Amino acid sequence: MCGYQCYQFILCFLLVVNAISSEDPRSQTLSVQKGNEKHENEQKSQPEKTQKAVLVENNQIKNDKAVLEPEKPTANPPSNLITEKLEANSHSSKTIEERNYEIDEQFLEEVSSMLKQAAAKELPRLRKKNEKESDENSKSDASETEKKIKGFLGTAEEVFQEFSDEDYEQLLKLKFMSELTNVDEELLDDEDIDPNPSFSDLNSKEILHTSTPSSRRVSSRAGDAKSEAQDKSSKQQEEGSSKKEKELTEEEKQAKVLYETAIMILNSTKPDKRRAYDLFKQAAELNHLEAGKIVGQAYFFGDIFAQNLTAARIWFEKLAKERGSPFAQMHLGLMYAAGLGVVPNLAKAIVYYTFAALGGDTWAQMIMGYRHWAGLGLVQNCESALTYYRKVAKRVEEELSTSGGSVIQRIRLYDELENIGASTGILDDDLIQYYQFLADKGDVQAQVGLGQLHYQGGRGVEQDHARALNYFMQAADAGNANAMAFLGKMYLEGGSVVKQNNETALKYFTMAAEKNNPVGQSGLGLMHLHGKGVPKDYNKAFKYFSLAANQGWVDGQLQLGNMYYSGLGIQRDYKMAIKYYTMASQSGHVLAFYSLAQMHATGTGTVRSCTTAVELFKNVAERGRWGENLMQAYGDYKEGRINEALVKYILLAELGYEVAQSNAAFILDRADVDIIPKNETYYRALMYWSRAAGQGYSVARVKVGDYHYYGYGTEVDYEMAANQYRMASEQQHNAQAMFNLGYMHEQGLGMKRDIHLAKRYYDMAAETSSDAQVPVALALAKLGFVYSLQNIQELNFDALLPNVNLNKTLGPDWDLYVMTTLAMLLGIVVYFRRVPQG
């Protein structure tokens, strides 16, 4: 548990409880029982009153159709897409709504204990910092902060009593959230940051273990010198603190040896993962923190160990309670939010997410950003979402090189099923082997293509710089300019395969630039911009970047934007910076998205827009390395490991990935999982379809309409279904939604019966998609038949046909029989009119 925000922790805990109760406008707000001063001692001795001070008095929330009302089209995803209420287990006497919004007394005491520990840890650090400060103002500020922290060491009930009515009203409106999340970065010490890399890398060849923040890669943008100085100072602080640490016990030494041995096994040429994870488990049982994280994740995701959510929860609870790990708190929040291995409890989930986010866990920060953005479990707040997403995006930006990072492959399971044969972007093994065959035969284009695939990764090909170097070398020897330029990039950046070498990079860039290659020109611009291997020359850098940008090379466009933004060698021009950043972002460059987000967040060169900034920062955050779990989940699904795939998709869905939300809904819709009760699959599927629809996925919007039409996971509601279809039709021009609206107008379901409007929607569906033309033709033929019958009835032909009643003769579904007959007639006509063969 990080100690630098204990003051914020207590406020945030109170805030979260209030936010949960204010999620549904029909739910009652929290009641605060302010006792008189003469009864303070009595209240401290009665823990049950503390519980009453923070619990919702009436936990029963109405479960009606308003919970799932469609959102109005706004710039932000709408709030309350769907409440996370699931059907209660048969053995429980409480309803799911009661259990989902309840914070039990034991949990409240645990949180209060964590607050006290955090505050106790914070006070010595503040005293130490105060002694070093020579400025009297700084001393007074620190002492004031210390007084405030001491004031919050009581129980939760005491804190409630200290708030005025005005303060409490502000808490109800969540006006403190932006203050809580805007933490003074100077209070952050390296020792307070959780060393967890905060993403799953269990299926890779090695564990990404980051012991200190100084091991992060820093981008090549301005500020490298400052970052290096900070890294050096942090290392010196760590070396000094390590000397003061007490010597390890025999148990700790044994755990350390086991952990390091497991790491060596995983990093070997032929790693024995099972043996390595057995060693991790032994180290975790000896209270090794990093080993405990790995074991908990292995049980949670079902990698190496068989999936066991109960075992995962036990490990995470141990790490959270004994070590205060934000990593474990985030996973516990995920389990309570999604009901994985535990009874769903949104209140606990938000509390765990909040503590983990304040503790520096990247995933938790991303989850809190998404929930504030979409209004899920919290009041919709763009500024709070901006604060969280900016932190995550900053970390992604620091880890990226100028190449823009690896490609995150997003595959929709629904599209793969419905559109058999459609390209998913994944290269078949046969096709890759064919390219390798051509490359081995000396085909230069195949060599360059394979080199780029292995250099950047994606499309089903793992990133492998060693193989990329081999292919680039072969193509460069044959005189290919692209291969020369990419060799220059590899030597300029350096890495485990080639050491950083400015001279070699300059040689390859020059050779490529002489062939008018934009990648080589951009590389020369970088070297002149930063003075690597050549004297720093902004004019030459601008010249080479312009040449590359004019040929459409994304790195040249990005660097021109940087030069205009910073005024390097040219007059500062924010408008031009936005122009080039926008051009680079259209090619998908992550750093361009980040720069645009910063400008929109601060209103630099444009009107400030929180909404635009959040959307751009969210795009950057989703390009972090944790996005690689999308391919891991897809691989699990294709291998038949449905439970394991679902857990990964649910995690990514919590992070805000729309593809993961739709894929999780797709799996739940098919009810192919064992870890979710069968009677809850439709409820949960509807929840994820709704979230995906809120992010603009038209198929998900149609699915939400279907669920209301057929009553899957909710009551039958034709009006709600029609609203969902109408949104998909008007906003995303979905042909299926148009066809459904035509049918509902024809039948008068959820709206007034109108044959003319029905025909209009049928025609629109046929114009929008060629796949809808045959169904529309049948529907129009049936509509014409029905219209003719109506005309006969209007002409008073009842006297001629007194005994003809289609509903009585053919039943209520007679229209389906008519459509089937028409389809058969159409098939006969097509058969006899086909072109003779031979």
VENJOTA-V992182 format. One record per pair of residues at least 6 apart in sequence whose C-alpha atoms are under 6 Angstrom apart, sorted by the first residue. I is the first residue (numbers start at 1). GAP is how many residues later the second one is. D is the distance in Angstrom with one decimal. If there is no record, write none. Layout:
I/GAP/D + I/GAP/D
//
This chain:
1/323/4.0 + 1/324/5.7 + 2/190/5.3 + 2/357/5.2 + 3/115/4.6 + 3/118/5.5 + 3/119/4.9 + 4/118/5.7 + 6/112/5.4 + 6/113/5.1 + 7/142/5.6 + 8/172/5.7 + 15/156/5.8 + 18/154/5.8 + 19/359/5.4 + 20/357/5.9 + 21/8/5.6 + 23/354/5.7 + 30/26/5.0 + 32/21/5.0 + 33/20/5.7 + 34/127/5.1 + 50/107/5.0 + 51/54/5.8 + 59/39/5.0 + 60/38/5.7 + 68/14/5.1 + 71/7/5.3 + 77/297/5.0 + 77/617/5.2 + 78/296/5.7 + 79/295/5.3 + 79/296/4.1 + 80/296/5.9 + 81/609/5.9 + 82/605/5.6 + 86/10/5.9 + 87/9/5.6 + 88/7/5.5 + 88/8/4.5 + 100/244/5.7 + 100/245/3.9 + 100/246/5.5 + 101/246/5.5 + 116/37/5.7 + 130/9/5.6 + 178/206/5.1 + 195/15/6.0 + 195/16/5.4 + 197/13/5.8 + 199/427/5.4 + 206/60/5.3 + 206/61/5.4 + 214/17/5.0 + 217/182/4.9 + 218/180/4.7 + 218/181/6.0 + 219/179/5.2 + 219/182/5.5 + 255/28/4.4 + 255/31/5.7 + 255/33/6.0 + 258/21/5.7 + 258/25/5.6 + 259/21/5.7 + 259/24/5.9 + 262/14/4.4 + 262/17/5.8 + 265/6/5.5 + 280/11/5.1 + 281/14/6.0 + 284/7/4.9 + 284/8/4.5 + 296/16/4.7 + 296/19/5.4 + 298/7/5.9 + 299/6/5.8 + 299/8/5.0 + 299/9/5.2 + 299/13/5.2 + 300/7/6.0 + 300/9/5.4 + 300/12/5.2 + 301/343/5.7 + 302/342/5.8 + 309/32/5.2 + 310/31/5.7 + 316/12/4.8 + 319/6/5.8 + 319/9/6.0 + 320/8/5.4 + 320/9/5.7 + 326/30/4.1 + 326/33/5.5 + 326/35/5.8 + 329/23/5.2 + 329/27/5.5 + 330/23/5.4 + 330/26/5.4 + 330/34/5.6 + 333/16/3.9 + 333/19/4.9 + 333/20/5.4 + 336/8/4.8 + 336/9/5.2 + 336/13/5.2 + 337/7/5.8 + 337/9/5.3 + 337/12/5.2 + 353/11/5.4 + 356/8/5.8 + 357/7/4.7 + 357/8/4.6 + 365/23/5.4 + 366/289/5.8 + 367/287/5.9 + 367/288/4.8 + 369/16/4.1 + 369/19/5.0 + 369/20/5.5 + 370/286/5.8 + 372/8/5.0 + 372/9/5.2 + 372/13/5.1 + 373/7/5.8 + 373/9/5.7 + 373/12/5.3 + 386/228/5.2 + 389/228/5.8 + 392/229/5.7 + 393/224/5.8 + 393/227/5.5 + 393/228/4.8 + 396/228/5.5 + 404/185/5.6 + 404/186/5.6 + 406/50/5.1 + 406/51/5.6 + 407/51/5.1 + 413/250/5.8 + 425/34/5.6 + 426/33/4.4 + 426/34/5.1 + 427/32/5.8 + 435/11/5.7 + 439/7/5.1 + 439/8/4.9 + 444/31/5.3 + 447/24/5.1 + 447/28/6.0 + 451/17/4.1 + 451/20/5.2 + 451/21/5.7 + 454/9/4.8 + 454/10/4.9 + 454/14/5.2 + 455/8/5.8 + 455/10/5.3 + 455/13/5.3 + 456/7/5.9 + 457/6/4.1 + 466/31/5.8 + 472/11/4.8 + 475/8/5.8 + 476/7/5.1 + 476/8/5.2 + 481/31/4.7 + 484/24/5.2 + 484/28/5.7 + 485/23/6.0 + 485/24/5.3 + 485/27/5.5 + 485/34/5.7 + 485/35/4.7 + 488/17/4.1 + 488/20/5.0 + 488/21/5.4 + 491/9/5.1 + 491/10/5.4 + 491/14/5.1 + 492/8/5.7 + 492/10/5.8 + 492/13/5.3 + 493/7/6.0 + 494/6/3.8 + 502/31/5.1 + 503/30/6.0 + 509/11/4.5 + 509/14/5.9 + 512/8/4.9 + 513/7/4.7 + 513/8/5.0 + 518/30/4.3 + 521/23/5.2 + 521/27/5.8 + 522/22/5.9 + 522/23/5.2 + 522/26/5.7 + 522/34/5.3 + 525/16/4.0 + 525/19/5.0 + 525/20/5.6 + 528/8/5.0 + 528/9/5.2 + 528/13/5.2 + 529/7/5.8 + 529/9/5.6 + 529/12/5.3 + 530/6/5.9 + 538/31/5.1 + 545/11/4.6 + 548/8/5.2 + 549/7/4.7 + 549/8/4.9 + 554/30/5.0 + 557/23/5.3 + 557/27/5.6 + 558/23/5.7 + 558/26/5.7 + 561/16/4.1 + 561/19/5.0 + 561/20/5.5 + 564/8/5.2 + 564/9/5.3 + 564/13/5.1 + 565/7/5.9 + 565/9/5.5 + 565/12/5.3 + 574/31/4.9 + 575/30/5.8 + 581/11/5.1 + 584/8/5.8 + 585/7/5.2 + 585/8/5.6 + 590/30/5.9 + 593/23/5.8 + 597/16/4.5 + 597/19/5.3 + 597/20/5.9 + 600/8/5.1 + 600/9/5.5 + 600/13/5.3 + 601/7/5.9 + 601/9/5.8 + 601/12/5.2 + 633/12/4.5 + 633/15/5.7 + 636/9/5.2 + 637/8/5.4 + 643/30/5.5 + 646/18/5.9 + 649/11/4.9 + 649/15/5.6 + 652/8/5.7 + 653/7/5.0 + 653/8/4.6 + 658/34/5.1 + 661/27/5.2 + 661/31/5.6 + 662/27/5.8 + 662/30/5.7 + 665/20/4.2 + 665/23/5.3 + 665/24/5.7 + 668/13/5.3 + 668/17/5.3 + 669/16/5.7 + 682/30/5.9 + 682/31/4.6 + 683/30/4.4 + 689/11/5.1 + 692/8/6.0 + 693/7/4.9 + 693/8/4.7 + 698/30/5.6 + 698/34/6.0 + 701/27/6.0 + 702/23/5.8 + 705/16/4.0 + 705/19/5.0 + 705/20/6.0 + 708/8/5.2 + 708/9/5.2 + 708/13/5.3 + 709/7/5.5 + 709/8/5.9 + 709/9/5.4 + 709/12/5.4 + 710/6/5.8 + 718/32/4.5 + 719/31/4.3 + 725/12/4.8 + 728/6/5.7 + 729/8/5.5 + 729/9/5.6 + 735/30/4.5 + 735/33/5.8 + 738/23/5.4 + 738/27/5.4 + 739/23/5.4 + 739/26/5.7 + 742/16/4.0 + 742/19/4.9 + 742/20/5.5 + 745/8/5.1 + 745/9/5.4 + 745/13/5.1 + 746/7/5.7 + 746/8/5.9 + 746/9/5.3 + 746/12/5.3 + 762/14/5.8 + 766/6/5.1 + 766/7/4.7 + 782/37/5.9
//
